[in-house]
Amino acid sequence: MKIMAIILLFVMLAGWDIPQLIKKKQRKDLIVYALLILTGLILSILSVFHVHLPNPSKGLSTVLEPLGSLLKAD
């Protein structure tokens, strides 16, 4: 039931925004919007199923900490 509600919500959001983007011929914005809304839909459904998702800040800190130590002036 929760999944149906999530899908309905995302369809309503897309149904509200996508026709305006098509009418204004904003193709790049439409592609970005579609990617973001699909990502949000997938993450929401995975959350309902209690799928463990990694924390993105840990990945960023793993990548940026060595870079920060290289740029640090001692």
Secondary structure, DSSP 8 states (H G I E B T S, - for coil): -HHHHHHHHHHHHHHHHHHHHHHTT-HHHHHHHHHHHHHHHHHHHHHHTT-----HHHHHHHHHHHHHHHH---
